[in-house]
Amino acid sequence: MRRRLAIPLLLAALLLPAAANTQSAPVSTAPAPWYNHAVIYEIYPRSFQDSNGDGVGDLNGITQRLDYLQSLGVDAIWLAPMYPSPQVDFGYDIANYTAVDPQYGTLADFDRLLAAARDHHIRILLDMVLNHTSDKHPWFTDSARSRTNPHADWYIWNDGKPTTNQHAPNAHLGPKGWVVPPNNWSSLFQGSAWEWVPARGQFYYHFFYKQQPDLNWRNPAVEKAMFDAMRFWLDRGVAGFRLDAITTLFEDPTLHDEPLTG
């Protein structure tokens, strides 16, 4: 029934304003946001410009190239992740959200880049990865130690499903017997999306690599910590963020199996 009503309702919505509306809507004179027509230039810091001869691009190298970027008509630079990272996934496995990876420089170098970019009328946007952290992030190493530590509920943990087949794929001996992952979810990078941690006797969920455990966004403490990290950079002067993997923040709480596609 809903499907049959959809077209008539849509037509009514389109036709009624023309027949019933006798006054035109006020025209806004406010200027459009700067990003509506901005030229945004993405930079992967590692491969852009090396300022000290160590073979790795860095923040000071970007600062050196601001004249060039301004000559291109660039309005903003989008920096790929430059946070401390084990670099399993090109920096998208973040181990500290409020620092700069030493291979790229320091916070002082970042502040100099911000100031110099401002002088060139160029804004700085950061890549913000909200869905997951590195498995080397202190939050996760703490969470993985036990079920009672302060970060125990900061990630997606599950006991798994009981099994009588200890030779089943991804079967592990848990506190109450042999278990397998709670569902058939797979990682975007192949294999199961569930990884076993013996210290907790549980699986954790990872949509990407196993070194990128998903955060539990249903935990208000996680939301606060991530928003605090964003405020840290906004307070330093960044213009905004590109939000990585934003559509994967929340998982089905019932953990239903995905339909098989063959």
Buried (B, 14 or more C-beta within 10 A) or exposed (E): EEEEEEEEEEEEEEEEEEEEEEEEEEEEEEEEEEEEEBEEBEBBBBEBBBBEEEEBBBBBBBBBBBEEBBEEEBBBBBBBBBBBBBBBBEBBBBBBBBBBBEBBBBEEBBEBBBEBBEEBEBBBBBBBBBBBBBBBBEBBBBBBBEEEBEBBBBBBBBBBBEBEEEEBEBBBEBEEEBBBBBBBBBBEEEBBBBBBBEEBBBBBBBBBBBBBBBBBBEBEEBBEBBEEBBEEBEEBBBBBBBBBBEEBBEBEEEBEEEEEEE
